[in-house]
């Protein structure tokens, strides 16, 4: 739920800001939203890992794929902020972004 309420959309996809001040404000809001989203994704990976470890199952990339649509196109930026232990799960997030560039 939290991810859906964050301003993660790239600036060009949101309402066009009239003044430079508003553009800066939107950029700061997006930057903060990406940081919050990265913390949420880390928590999701951590909780899933703990729960699956307790019954002897590995954490699968399916969780990362289920989270991806909620990240509204900024998954590469979020993947860059993740703890290194989650890089394998979010690896496709960064490679897809690089292919598009």
C-alpha positions in Angstrom: 0.0 0.0 0.0 2.8 2.4 0.9 4.4 2.0 -2.5 1.3 3.0 -4.4 1.1 6.3 -2.5 4.6 7.4 -3.2 5.6 9.9 -6.0 7.8 7.5 -7.9 6.8 8.4 -11.5 9.4 10.1 -13.5 9.0 13.9 -13.6 7.9 13.9 -17.3 5.0 11.6 -16.5 3.5 13.7 -13.7 1.8 17.0 -14.1 4.0 19.6 -15.7 5.3 22.1 -13.1 5.0 25.7 -14.1 7.7 27.3 -12.0 11.3 26.3 -11.4 10.6 26.2 -7.7 7.9 23.6 -8.1 10.1 21.5 -10.4 12.8 21.4 -7.6 10.1 20.5 -5.1 8.8 17.7 -7.3 12.4 16.4 -7.8 13.0 16.4 -4.1 9.7 14.7 -3.4 10.6 12.0 -5.9 14.1 11.5 -4.5 12.6 11.1 -1.0 10.0 8.7 -2.3 12.7 6.5 -4.0 14.6 6.3 -0.7 11.4 5.3 1.1 10.6 2.7 -1.6 14.1 1.2 -1.3 13.6 0.8 2.4 10.2 -0.8 1.9 11.7 -3.2 -0.7 14.5 -4.1 1.6 12.0 -4.8 4.4 9.9 -7.0 2.1 13.0 -9.0 1.0 14.2 -9.3 4.6 10.8 -10.5 6.0 10.3 -12.9 3.2 13.8 -14.3 3.6 13.4 -14.8 7.4 10.0 -16.5 6.9 11.2 -18.8 4.1 14.5 -19.6 5.9 12.5 -20.8 8.9 10.8 -23.5 6.8 13.9 -24.3 4.7 12.9 -22.6 1.4 15.0 -20.2 -0.6 14.0 -16.7 -1.5 13.0 -16.6 -5.2 13.1 -13.8 -7.8 9.3 -14.0 -8.0 9.0 -11.6 -5.0 11.1 -9.0 -6.9 8.9 -9.5 -10.0 5.7 -9.0 -7.9 7.0 -5.8 -6.5 8.2 -4.3 -9.7 4.9 -3.0 -11.1 4.4 -0.9 -7.9 7.8 0.8 -8.5 6.5 2.8 -11.5 9.6 2.6 -13.6 12.2 3.6 -11.0 13.3 0.1 -10.1 16.9 0.7 -11.3 17.2 3.7 -9.0 15.8 1.6 -6.1 18.1 -1.3 -6.9 21.1 1.0 -6.6 20.1 1.8 -3.0 19.5 -1.8 -1.9 21.8 -3.6 0.4 24.3 -5.8 -1.5 22.8 -9.0 -0.3 19.6 -8.2 -2.3 21.4 -7.3 -5.6 20.9 -10.8 -7.0 17.1 -10.5 -6.6 17.1 -7.0 -8.2 19.7 -7.6 -10.8 17.1 -7.7 -13.6 15.8 -4.3 -12.5 19.2 -2.7 -13.4 19.9 -4.7 -16.6 16.5 -3.8 -18.1 17.0 -0.1 -17.4 20.5 -0.3 -19.1 19.1 -2.0 -22.2 16.4 0.8 -22.5 19.1 3.6 -22.4 
